[in-house]
Amino acid sequence: GHCLLGCKVYAQIMQIESRLLPCGLHTVGVPPTAEEAVATLVNIAQLDRPEDKIESLPRVIAASIGRDINDIYRGNNNGVLGDVELNDKVTEASRAAVRALV
């Protein structure tokens, strides 16, 4: 019960940290490059915010083609070629959308 929940919370925190720390957020006083800023915004856009009823950009993109992003992630992780390719396309579409706004 509690251990499983704790492990899930820990895994989620580690996932967020791994997305954000490589983007320069840990370097105080050093402004990010444009590409680092884009990477940071892409990472932020990948997170659902259910408390604010905001879906992640990849979830919205996947839904626009009739797919659930969790299914795509699962297939990608299991090596389903179509989902691996689709995951790459969703990721690239997310980057392109953020780049267009920066």
N, C-alpha and C positions, 0 to 999 in steps of 0.2 A: 503494500500500500504506500506508505510514506516514502520508502526508498525509491520505488518506481517513479513517483511524482518528483522527488528530489532529483533523480537522474535525468528526467525529462527537462526540468527547469535548468539544470546545469548544462545540458547539451544545447539548449536554446541560447543560453547566455554565451557559451563558447562559440556558437555559430555567429552570433551578432558580433562578438569581439573579433573573430577571425575576418569578418567582412570589413570592419571599421579600422582596426589598428594598422593594417598595411597601407592605408590611405593617408597616413600622415597626421591623423588626429592626435597622436601621442607626442608629437613634436611641438612643444610650446614655443610660440614666437616666430615660427617659420611658416609663411603663407604657403598653401598648397599650389602646385602647378595647375594649369587648366585641366590637364588630364587626370590629376589626382582629385580635383574638385568634381569632375564628371564621374569618376569611379566611386567617390563617396556618395554622390547623389543617386547613382544607379543602385548602390547597396541599400541606401535608405528606402528607395522606391520598391525594393524587393520585399519589404516587410509589410504584412497585413497589419492594420490598426483597428481591430474589431471594436475597441472601446470608443472609437470615433466613427465607426461604420465606414472605414476606408479600406478598400481592397488594394493589394499590391499591384504594381504595374504589370509584372508577369502574369498575375491571375486575370487581369483585365484583358491582356493580349490573348491569353489562352482561351478565355471565354468567347472572344470575338471570332474564334475559329471552331467553336463548339467543343472545346476540351476543358478539362479541369487541370489546373497546374499541378496539383498533388499527384494526379495520375501520370502526368508527363515526368515529374521528378522521380516517381517510383519506377516507371519504365526505364528512364535514363539510368538510374542506379542499378537496375537489373540487366542492363546491357541490351535493351530492346532498341535495335538500330533506328527505327522510325522515331522513337521518343528521344534518343540521343541527338538525332539531327534536329528534331523539333525544339528540344531544350536549347540547343545552340542558336536556332533562329529566334526564339523568344528572347534569349539573352541579348543577341545582337539588336533586335528591335527595341528593347529597353534602352540599350546604350544609345542608339540612334535618336530615340525620342528625347532623352535627356540632353544629348549633345546639341540637338536642335534648339533647345530652350536655354542653353548656357551661352 
